[in-house]
Amino acid sequence: MNAGKAIAAALALAAAGLVVGLLVAPDKGYKTRKKLFKKGTDFKESLSDKVNDFVDDLSEQFEKVKSSRMNSDNHHKKHAVS
């Protein structure tokens, strides 16, 4: 599953959980809203961490490919001149 689909699935699950939580909430409105806000904040932080990790991994992979490409180009130039 690619990252875009994973993020979309996570957001859809979060929205579904929010709706179910509101429908079956045993507490008063303000308590429920407070709990939902806390869970939403936790989810946002978790999602942010995952997105940052994904971007970091993608950057590392890009740098590896870029470095490999530069080494390959230098190798070909070296042999072409010799």
Buried (B, 14 or more C-beta within 10 A) or exposed (E): EEEEEEBEEBEEEBEEBBEEEEEEBEEEEEEBEEEBEEBEEEBEEEBEEBEEEEEEEEEEEEEEEEEEEEEEEEEEEEEEEE
